Amino acid sequence: MSKTKDFKHIISIDEAMEIFKRNGLIFNRDQVREILEFMDKIAKLVVEEYVKRV
């Protein structure tokens, strides 16, 4: 997964780490950044598919 300097997440990496931690999942900052980037890509694909169908 590529890392971009201008990538902005809906929630901060620290917030995501805390949410994961509360649910028993421990990740380092780089892993959380990659997870958030992946989730963003999935969300964009879902929106694009939805727009095609409407």
mmCIF file of the N, C-alpha and C atoms, coordinates in Angstrom:
data_MODEL
# 
_entry.id   MODEL 
# 
loop_
_atom_site.group_PDB 
_atom_site.id 
_atom_site.type_symbol 
_atom_site.label_atom_id 
_atom_site.label_alt_id 
_atom_site.label_comp_id 
_atom_site.label_asym_id 
_atom_site.label_entity_id 
_atom_site.label_seq_id 
_atom_site.pdbx_PDB_ins_code 
_atom_site.Cartn_x 
_atom_site.Cartn_y 
_atom_site.Cartn_z 
_atom_site.occupancy 
_atom_site.B_iso_or_equiv 
_atom_site.pdbx_formal_charge 
_atom_site.auth_seq_id 
_atom_site.auth_comp_id 
_atom_site.auth_asym_id 
_atom_site.auth_atom_id 
_atom_site.pdbx_PDB_model_num 
ATOM 1   N N  . MET A 1 1  ? 0.831   -1.165 0.000   1.00 0.00 ? 1  MET A N  1 
ATOM 2   C CA . MET A 1 1  ? 0.000   0.000  0.000   1.00 0.00 ? 1  MET A CA 1 
ATOM 3   C C  . MET A 1 1  ? 0.884   1.239  0.000   1.00 0.00 ? 1  MET A C  1 
ATOM 4   N N  . SER A 1 2  ? 0.565   2.202  -0.828  1.00 0.00 ? 2  SER A N  1 
ATOM 5   C CA . SER A 1 2  ? 1.383   3.398  -0.883  1.00 0.00 ? 2  SER A CA 1 
ATOM 6   C C  . SER A 1 2  ? 1.027   4.345  0.256   1.00 0.00 ? 2  SER A C  1 
ATOM 7   N N  . LYS A 1 3  ? 2.027   5.045  0.706   1.00 0.00 ? 3  LYS A N  1 
ATOM 8   C CA . LYS A 1 3  ? 1.816   6.025  1.775   1.00 0.00 ? 3  LYS A CA 1 
ATOM 9   C C  . LYS A 1 3  ? 1.954   7.412  1.173   1.00 0.00 ? 3  LYS A C  1 
ATOM 10  N N  . THR A 1 4  ? 0.949   8.247  1.365   1.00 0.00 ? 4  THR A N  1 
ATOM 11  C CA . THR A 1 4  ? 1.003   9.606  0.847   1.00 0.00 ? 4  THR A CA 1 
ATOM 12  C C  . THR A 1 4  ? 1.058   10.580 2.005   1.00 0.00 ? 4  THR A C  1 
ATOM 13  N N  . LYS A 1 5  ? 1.825   11.646 1.848   1.00 0.00 ? 5  LYS A N  1 
ATOM 14  C CA . LYS A 1 5  ? 1.991   12.620 2.921   1.00 0.00 ? 5  LYS A CA 1 
ATOM 15  C C  . LYS A 1 5  ? 0.718   13.426 3.166   1.00 0.00 ? 5  LYS A C  1 
ATOM 16  N N  . ASP A 1 6  ? -0.087  13.628 2.138   1.00 0.00 ? 6  ASP A N  1 
ATOM 17  C CA . ASP A 1 6  ? -1.274  14.474 2.278   1.00 0.00 ? 6  ASP A CA 1 
ATOM 18  C C  . ASP A 1 6  ? -2.541  13.676 2.580   1.00 0.00 ? 6  ASP A C  1 
ATOM 19  N N  . PHE A 1 7  ? -2.401  12.384 2.875   1.00 0.00 ? 7  PHE A N  1 
ATOM 20  C CA . PHE A 1 7  ? -3.565  11.556 3.159   1.00 0.00 ? 7  PHE A CA 1 
ATOM 21  C C  . PHE A 1 7  ? -4.178  11.976 4.486   1.00 0.00 ? 7  PHE A C  1 
ATOM 22  N N  . LYS A 1 8  ? -5.490  12.220 4.482   1.00 0.00 ? 8  LYS A N  1 
ATOM 23  C CA . LYS A 1 8  ? -6.182  12.622 5.704   1.00 0.00 ? 8  LYS A CA 1 
ATOM 24  C C  . LYS A 1 8  ? -7.270  11.610 6.013   1.00 0.00 ? 8  LYS A C  1 
ATOM 25  N N  . HIS A 1 9  ? -7.246  11.106 7.232   1.00 0.00 ? 9  HIS A N  1 
ATOM 26  C CA . HIS A 1 9  ? -8.209  10.111 7.663   1.00 0.00 ? 9  HIS A CA 1 
ATOM 27  C C  . HIS A 1 9  ? -9.397  10.787 8.316   1.00 0.00 ? 9  HIS A C  1 
ATOM 28  N N  . ILE A 1 10 ? -10.526 10.091 8.330   1.00 0.00 ? 10 ILE A N  1 
ATOM 29  C CA . ILE A 1 10 ? -11.716 10.598 9.007   1.00 0.00 ? 10 ILE A CA 1 
ATOM 30  C C  . ILE A 1 10 ? -11.455 10.703 10.501  1.00 0.00 ? 10 ILE A C  1 
ATOM 31  N N  . ILE A 1 11 ? -10.735 9.728  11.039  1.00 0.00 ? 11 ILE A N  1 
ATOM 32  C CA . ILE A 1 11 ? -10.327 9.778  12.444  1.00 0.00 ? 11 ILE A CA 1 
ATOM 33  C C  . ILE A 1 11 ? -8.805  9.740  12.489  1.00 0.00 ? 11 ILE A C  1 
ATOM 34  N N  . SER A 1 12 ? -8.248  10.204 13.585  1.00 0.00 ? 12 SER A N  1 
ATOM 35  C CA . SER A 1 12 ? -6.794  10.215 13.694  1.00 0.00 ? 12 SER A CA 1 
ATOM 36  C C  . SER A 1 12 ? -6.276  8.799  13.921  1.00 0.00 ? 12 SER A C  1 
ATOM 37  N N  . ILE A 1 13 ? -5.002  8.637  13.663  1.00 0.00 ? 13 ILE A N  1 
ATOM 38  C CA . ILE A 1 13 ? -4.369  7.341  13.889  1.00 0.00 ? 13 ILE A CA 1 
ATOM 39  C C  . ILE A 1 13 ? -4.458  6.982  15.367  1.00 0.00 ? 13 ILE A C  1 
ATOM 40  N N  . ASP A 1 14 ? -4.252  7.959  16.234  1.00 0.00 ? 14 ASP A N  1 
ATOM 41  C CA . ASP A 1 14 ? -4.334  7.699  17.679  1.00 0.00 ? 14 ASP A CA 1 
ATOM 42  C C  . ASP A 1 14 ? -5.738  7.250  18.085  1.00 0.00 ? 14 ASP A C  1 
ATOM 43  N N  . GLU A 1 15 ? -6.766  7.895  17.523  1.00 0.00 ? 15 GLU A N  1 
ATOM 44  C CA . GLU A 1 15 ? -8.148  7.492  17.822  1.00 0.00 ? 15 GLU A CA 1 
ATOM 45  C C  . GLU A 1 15 ? -8.400  6.062  17.352  1.00 0.00 ? 15 GLU A C  1 
ATOM 46  N N  . ALA A 1 16 ? -7.933  5.740  16.149  1.00 0.00 ? 16 ALA A N  1 
ATOM 47  C CA . ALA A 1 16 ? -8.114  4.390  15.611  1.00 0.00 ? 16 ALA A CA 1 
ATOM 48  C C  . ALA A 1 16 ? -7.379  3.369  16.470  1.00 0.00 ? 16 ALA A C  1 
ATOM 49  N N  . MET A 1 17 ? -6.160  3.713  16.909  1.00 0.00 ? 17 MET A N  1 
ATOM 50  C CA . MET A 1 17 ? -5.402  2.796  17.765  1.00 0.00 ? 17 MET A CA 1 
ATOM 51  C C  . MET A 1 17 ? -6.151  2.530  19.059  1.00 0.00 ? 17 MET A C  1 
ATOM 52  N N  . GLU A 1 18 ? -6.764  3.560  19.626  1.00 0.00 ? 18 GLU A N  1 
ATOM 53  C CA . GLU A 1 18 ? -7.524  3.403  20.870  1.00 0.00 ? 18 GLU A CA 1 
ATOM 54  C C  . GLU A 1 18 ? -8.753  2.518  20.650  1.00 0.00 ? 18 GLU A C  1 
ATOM 55  N N  . ILE A 1 19 ? -9.449  2.702  19.538  1.00 0.00 ? 19 ILE A N  1 
ATOM 56  C CA . ILE A 1 19 ? -10.619 1.870  19.216  1.00 0.00 ? 19 ILE A CA 1 
ATOM 57  C C  . ILE A 1 19 ? -10.196 0.410  19.059  1.00 0.00 ? 19 ILE A C  1 
ATOM 58  N N  . PHE A 1 20 ? -9.120  0.180  18.320  1.00 0.00 ? 20 PHE A N  1 
ATOM 59  C CA . PHE A 1 20 ? -8.626  -1.189 18.155  1.00 0.00 ? 20 PHE A CA 1 
ATOM 60  C C  . PHE A 1 20 ? -8.235  -1.781 19.504  1.00 0.00 ? 20 PHE A C  1 
ATOM 61  N N  . LYS A 1 21 ? -7.528  -0.992 20.313  1.00 0.00 ? 21 LYS A N  1 
ATOM 62  C CA . LYS A 1 21 ? -7.067  -1.465 21.625  1.00 0.00 ? 21 LYS A CA 1 
ATOM 63  C C  . LYS A 1 21 ? -8.244  -1.869 22.513  1.00 0.00 ? 21 LYS A C  1 
ATOM 64  N N  . ARG A 1 22 ? -9.316  -1.067 22.509  1.00 0.00 ? 22 ARG A N  1 
ATOM 65  C CA . ARG A 1 22 ? -10.512 -1.385 23.309  1.00 0.00 ? 22 ARG A CA 1 
ATOM 66  C C  . ARG A 1 22 ? -11.125 -2.711 22.877  1.00 0.00 ? 22 ARG A C  1 
ATOM 67  N N  . ASN A 1 23 ? -10.911 -3.070 21.622  1.00 0.00 ? 23 ASN A N  1 
ATOM 68  C CA . ASN A 1 23 ? -11.461 -4.313 21.089  1.00 0.00 ? 23 ASN A CA 1 
ATOM 69  C C  . ASN A 1 23 ? -10.433 -5.439 21.047  1.00 0.00 ? 23 ASN A C  1 
ATOM 70  N N  . GLY A 1 24 ? -9.338  -5.277 21.783  1.00 0.00 ? 24 GLY A N  1 
ATOM 71  C CA . GLY A 1 24 ? -8.340  -6.325 21.910  1.00 0.00 ? 24 GLY A CA 1 
ATOM 72  C C  . GLY A 1 24 ? -7.399  -6.469 20.736  1.00 0.00 ? 24 GLY A C  1 
ATOM 73  N N  . LEU A 1 25 ? -7.328  -5.462 19.886  1.00 0.00 ? 25 LEU A N  1 
ATOM 74  C CA . LEU A 1 25 ? -6.451  -5.513 18.715  1.00 0.00 ? 25 LEU A CA 1 
ATOM 75  C C  . LEU A 1 25 ? -5.326  -4.496 18.885  1.00 0.00 ? 25 LEU A C  1 
ATOM 76  N N  . ILE A 1 26 ? -4.105  -4.963 18.877  1.00 0.00 ? 26 ILE A N  1 
ATOM 77  C CA . ILE A 1 26 ? -2.960  -4.084 19.072  1.00 0.00 ? 26 ILE A CA 1 
ATOM 78  C C  . ILE A 1 26 ? -2.179  -3.983 17.758  1.00 0.00 ? 26 ILE A C  1 
ATOM 79  N N  . PHE A 1 27 ? -2.077  -2.765 17.245  1.00 0.00 ? 27 PHE A N  1 
ATOM 80  C CA . PHE A 1 27 ? -1.334  -2.495 16.015  1.00 0.00 ? 27 PHE A CA 1 
ATOM 81  C C  . PHE A 1 27 ? -0.394  -1.321 16.262  1.00 0.00 ? 27 PHE A C  1 
ATOM 82  N N  . ASN A 1 28 ? 0.704   -1.262 15.503  1.00 0.00 ? 28 ASN A N  1 
ATOM 83  C CA . ASN A 1 28 ? 1.563   -0.083 15.592  1.00 0.00 ? 28 ASN A CA 1 
ATOM 84  C C  . ASN A 1 28 ? 1.026   1.004  14.652  1.00 0.00 ? 28 ASN A C  1 
ATOM 85  N N  . ARG A 1 29 ? 1.609   2.199  14.749  1.00 0.00 ? 29 ARG A N  1 
ATOM 86  C CA . ARG A 1 29 ? 1.100   3.350  13.978  1.00 0.00 ? 29 ARG A CA 1 
ATOM 87  C C  . ARG A 1 29 ? 1.112   3.096  12.469  1.00 0.00 ? 29 ARG A C  1 
ATOM 88  N N  . ASP A 1 30 ? 2.166   2.480  11.967  1.00 0.00 ? 30 ASP A N  1 
ATOM 89  C CA . ASP A 1 30 ? 2.241   2.210  10.524  1.00 0.00 ? 30 ASP A CA 1 
ATOM 90  C C  . ASP A 1 30 ? 1.141   1.256  10.080  1.00 0.00 ? 30 ASP A C  1 
ATOM 91  N N  . GLN A 1 31 ? 0.878   0.232  10.898  1.00 0.00 ? 31 GLN A N  1 
ATOM 92  C CA . GLN A 1 31 ? -0.186  -0.712 10.565  1.00 0.00 ? 31 GLN A CA 1 
ATOM 93  C C  . GLN A 1 31 ? -1.544  -0.017 10.567  1.00 0.00 ? 31 GLN A C  1 
ATOM 94  N N  . VAL A 1 32 ? -1.779  0.842  11.551  1.00 0.00 ? 32 VAL A N  1 
ATOM 95  C CA . VAL A 1 32 ? -3.055  1.561  11.623  1.00 0.00 ? 32 VAL A CA 1 
ATOM 96  C C  . VAL A 1 32 ? -3.200  2.495  10.424  1.00 0.00 ? 32 VAL A C  1 
ATOM 97  N N  . ARG A 1 33 ? -2.124  3.155  10.039  1.00 0.00 ? 33 ARG A N  1 
ATOM 98  C CA . ARG A 1 33 ? -2.163  4.051  8.865   1.00 0.00 ? 33 ARG A CA 1 
ATOM 99  C C  . ARG A 1 33 ? -2.546  3.250  7.615   1.00 0.00 ? 33 ARG A C  1 
ATOM 100 N N  . GLU A 1 34 ? -1.940  2.081  7.454   1.00 0.00 ? 34 GLU A N  1 
ATOM 101 C CA . GLU A 1 34 ? -2.254  1.242  6.295   1.00 0.00 ? 34 GLU A CA 1 
ATOM 102 C C  . GLU A 1 34 ? -3.700  0.754  6.339   1.00 0.00 ? 34 GLU A C  1 
ATOM 103 N N  . ILE A 1 35 ? -4.184  0.390  7.520   1.00 0.00 ? 35 ILE A N  1 
ATOM 104 C CA . ILE A 1 35 ? -5.578  -0.043 7.662   1.00 0.00 ? 35 ILE A CA 1 
ATOM 105 C C  . ILE A 1 35 ? -6.516  1.088  7.258   1.00 0.00 ? 35 ILE A C  1 
ATOM 106 N N  . LEU A 1 36 ? -6.249  2.299  7.737   1.00 0.00 ? 36 LEU A N  1 
ATOM 107 C CA . LEU A 1 36 ? -7.116  3.439  7.407   1.00 0.00 ? 36 LEU A CA 1 
ATOM 108 C C  . LEU A 1 36 ? -7.064  3.755  5.915   1.00 0.00 ? 36 LEU A C  1 
ATOM 109 N N  . GLU A 1 37 ? -5.882  3.667  5.310   1.00 0.00 ? 37 GLU A N  1 
ATOM 110 C CA . GLU A 1 37 ? -5.774  3.894  3.862   1.00 0.00 ? 37 GLU A CA 1 
ATOM 111 C C  . GLU A 1 37 ? -6.566  2.850  3.090   1.00 0.00 ? 37 GLU A C  1 
ATOM 112 N N  . PHE A 1 38 ? -6.481  1.596  3.523   1.00 0.00 ? 38 PHE A N  1 
ATOM 113 C CA . PHE A 1 38 ? -7.218  0.512  2.871   1.00 0.00 ? 38 PHE A CA 1 
ATOM 114 C C  . PHE A 1 38 ? -8.724  0.728  3.012   1.00 0.00 ? 38 PHE A C  1 
ATOM 115 N N  . MET A 1 39 ? -9.164  1.114  4.202   1.00 0.00 ? 39 MET A N  1 
ATOM 116 C CA . MET A 1 39 ? -10.586 1.371  4.424   1.00 0.00 ? 39 MET A CA 1 
ATOM 117 C C  . MET A 1 39 ? -11.069 2.520  3.540   1.00 0.00 ? 39 MET A C  1 
ATOM 118 N N  . ASP A 1 40 ? -10.236 3.537  3.366   1.00 0.00 ? 40 ASP A N  1 
ATOM 119 C CA . ASP A 1 40 ? -10.598 4.661  2.501   1.00 0.00 ? 40 ASP A CA 1 
ATOM 120 C C  . ASP A 1 40 ? -10.756 4.197  1.052   1.00 0.00 ? 40 ASP A C  1 
ATOM 121 N N  . LYS A 1 41 ? -9.859  3.346  0.588   1.00 0.00 ? 41 LYS A N  1 
ATOM 122 C CA . LYS A 1 41 ? -9.948  2.832  -0.781  1.00 0.00 ? 41 LYS A CA 1 
ATOM 123 C C  . LYS A 1 41 ? -11.226 2.018  -0.971  1.00 0.00 ? 41 LYS A C  1 
ATOM 124 N N  . ILE A 1 42 ? -11.561 1.196  0.025   1.00 0.00 ? 42 ILE A N  1 
ATOM 125 C CA . ILE A 1 42 ? -12.792 0.406  -0.055  1.00 0.00 ? 42 ILE A CA 1 
ATOM 126 C C  . ILE A 1 42 ? -14.007 1.331  -0.112  1.00 0.00 ? 42 ILE A C  1 
ATOM 127 N N  . ALA A 1 43 ? -14.021 2.346  0.734   1.00 0.00 ? 43 ALA A N  1 
ATOM 128 C CA . ALA A 1 43 ? -15.144 3.283  0.757   1.00 0.00 ? 43 ALA A CA 1 
ATOM 129 C C  . ALA A 1 43 ? -15.300 3.977  -0.602  1.00 0.00 ? 43 ALA A C  1 
ATOM 130 N N  . LYS A 1 44 ? -14.193 4.377  -1.205  1.00 0.00 ? 44 LYS A N  1 
ATOM 131 C CA . LYS A 1 44 ? -14.254 5.034  -2.516  1.00 0.00 ? 44 LYS A CA 1 
ATOM 132 C C  . LYS A 1 44 ? -14.810 4.087  -3.579  1.00 0.00 ? 44 LYS A C  1 
ATOM 133 N N  . LEU A 1 45 ? -14.391 2.818  -3.544  1.00 0.00 ? 45 LEU A N  1 
ATOM 134 C CA . LEU A 1 45 ? -14.904 1.844  -4.510  1.00 0.00 ? 45 LEU A CA 1 
ATOM 135 C C  . LEU A 1 45 ? -16.397 1.616  -4.331  1.00 0.00 ? 45 LEU A C  1 
ATOM 136 N N  . VAL A 1 46 ? -16.841 1.544  -3.078  1.00 0.00 ? 46 VAL A N  1 
ATOM 137 C CA . VAL A 1 46 ? -18.263 1.348  -2.803  1.00 0.00 ? 46 VAL A CA 1 
ATOM 138 C C  . VAL A 1 46 ? -19.069 2.536  -3.321  1.00 0.00 ? 46 VAL A C  1 
ATOM 139 N N  . VAL A 1 47 ? -18.594 3.733  -3.080  1.00 0.00 ? 47 VAL A N  1 
ATOM 140 C CA . VAL A 1 47 ? -19.302 4.937  -3.543  1.00 0.00 ? 47 VAL A CA 1 
ATOM 141 C C  . VAL A 1 47 ? -19.329 4.969  -5.066  1.00 0.00 ? 47 VAL A C  1 
ATOM 142 N N  . GLU A 1 48 ? -18.199 4.673  -5.702  1.00 0.00 ? 48 GLU A N  1 
ATOM 143 C CA . GLU A 1 48 ? -18.161 4.659  -7.167  1.00 0.00 ? 48 GLU A CA 1 
ATOM 144 C C  . GLU A 1 48 ? -19.163 3.653  -7.741  1.00 0.00 ? 48 GLU A C  1 
ATOM 145 N N  . GLU A 1 49 ? -19.239 2.480  -7.154  1.00 0.00 ? 49 GLU A N  1 
ATOM 146 C CA . GLU A 1 49 ? -20.181 1.454  -7.615  1.00 0.00 ? 49 GLU A CA 1 
ATOM 147 C C  . GLU A 1 49 ? -21.625 1.905  -7.407  1.00 0.00 ? 49 GLU A C  1 
ATOM 148 N N  . TYR A 1 50 ? -21.887 2.532  -6.278  1.00 0.00 ? 50 TYR A N  1 
ATOM 149 C CA . TYR A 1 50 ? -23.229 3.028  -5.986  1.00 0.00 ? 50 TYR A CA 1 
ATOM 150 C C  . TYR A 1 50 ? -23.637 4.097  -6.995  1.00 0.00 ? 50 TYR A C  1 
ATOM 151 N N  . VAL A 1 51 ? -22.715 5.008  -7.309  1.00 0.00 ? 51 VAL A N  1 
ATOM 152 C CA . VAL A 1 51 ? -23.008 6.077  -8.269  1.00 0.00 ? 51 VAL A CA 1 
ATOM 153 C C  . VAL A 1 51 ? -23.296 5.492  -9.651  1.00 0.00 ? 51 VAL A C  1 
ATOM 154 N N  . LYS A 1 52 ? -22.579 4.452  -10.033 1.00 0.00 ? 52 LYS A N  1 
ATOM 155 C CA . LYS A 1 52 ? -22.835 3.818  -11.331 1.00 0.00 ? 52 LYS A CA 1 
ATOM 156 C C  . LYS A 1 52 ? -24.240 3.237  -11.402 1.00 0.00 ? 52 LYS A C  1 
ATOM 157 N N  . ARG A 1 53 ? -24.754 2.737  -10.284 1.00 0.00 ? 53 ARG A N  1 
ATOM 158 C CA . ARG A 1 53 ? -26.056 2.088  -10.271 1.00 0.00 ? 53 ARG A CA 1 
ATOM 159 C C  . ARG A 1 53 ? -27.213 3.064  -10.159 1.00 0.00 ? 53 ARG A C  1 
ATOM 160 N N  . VAL A 1 54 ? -26.941 4.267  -9.713  1.00 0.00 ? 54 VAL A N  1 
ATOM 161 C CA . VAL A 1 54 ? -28.036 5.242  -9.514  1.00 0.00 ? 54 VAL A CA 1 
ATOM 162 C C  . VAL A 1 54 ? -28.280 6.045  -10.763 1.00 0.00 ? 54 VAL A C  1 
# 
